[in-house]
Amino acid sequence: MAVNKPQRSDEVAGHPSANSVSDSRHAALAESLENLIHERTRLSLISALAAHTSLSFTELKELLQMSDGNLSVQARKLEEAGYISCHKSFVGRTPRTQFALTDSGRAALQRYVTHMEALINNIKTVKTASKG
């Protein structure tokens, strides 16, 4: 037994309303978001690196209030994607890990920000249209 979806009052059979077109545009924009960057801790990490030339593991850990393990895992994912670089060295006998945002990472972050701005603008447009 097929269940018919109730028709929205602002839709004419077979023709989507402005709101449903906006909804589909909103869904398409949301799907295009890069999930690798969208995850909160990775977004924090890549954003912190965008604001600095480079940061050490310890600096990132303190700035983002992350555990060693979480920072390592999230940084590795961004490094594998080519979004951040990782340089390991020693200061005396103490290991030092330095992270920096790559050009690819900066471009990915810019695409992400552009997508978020488009989503926000779309929501504002839908909200304004529904008031009128």
C-alpha positions, 0 to 999 in steps of 0.5 A, spaced: 500 500 500 503 506 497 502 512 502 502 519 499 506 524 501 501 530 503 502 536 499 504 542 502 499 548 501 504 552 498 505 547 492 501 546 486 501 539 483 508 537 480 511 544 481 515 545 487 514 551 491 520 557 492 521 554 499 522 547 496 527 549 491 531 553 496 530 546 500 533 542 495 539 548 493 540 548 501 541 540 501 546 540 495 550 546 498 550 542 504 552 535 501 558 539 497 561 541 504 567 537 505 566 533 511 574 532 513 574 540 514 567 540 517 568 536 523 569 540 529 576 539 531 579 538 525 576 545 523 579 548 529 585 545 528 585 548 520 583 554 522 588 555 528 593 554 523 590 559 518 591 564 523 599 562 524 605 561 520 606 554 524 604 551 531 608 546 535 604 540 537 604 543 544 601 550 542 596 547 538 594 542 544 594 548 549 590 552 544 585 547 542 584 544 549 585 537 545 588 531 548 595 528 545 591 522 542 585 526 539 590 532 536 595 526 533 589 523 530 586 529 527 592 532 525 594 525 521 587 525 517 589 533 515 596 531 513 594 525 509 589 529 505 595 534 504 592 540 508 597 540 513 604 539 513 608 536 519 615 537 520 619 533 526 625 535 529 629 535 535 631 541 540 636 538 544 634 531 546 626 533 546 622 532 540 618 537 536 613 537 532 611 543 528 605 543 523 603 548 518 597 549 513 599 547 506 596 551 500 592 545 498 589 546 506 588 554 505 584 553 498 580 547 502 578 552 508 577 557 503 572 553 499 569 550 506 568 558 508 565 559 501 560 554 502 558 556 509 557 563 507 552 560 501 548 556 506 547 562 511 545 566 505 540 561 502 537 561 509 537 568 510 533 568 503 528 563 505 527 566 511 526 573 508 521 570 502 517 566 508 516 573 511 513 576 505 
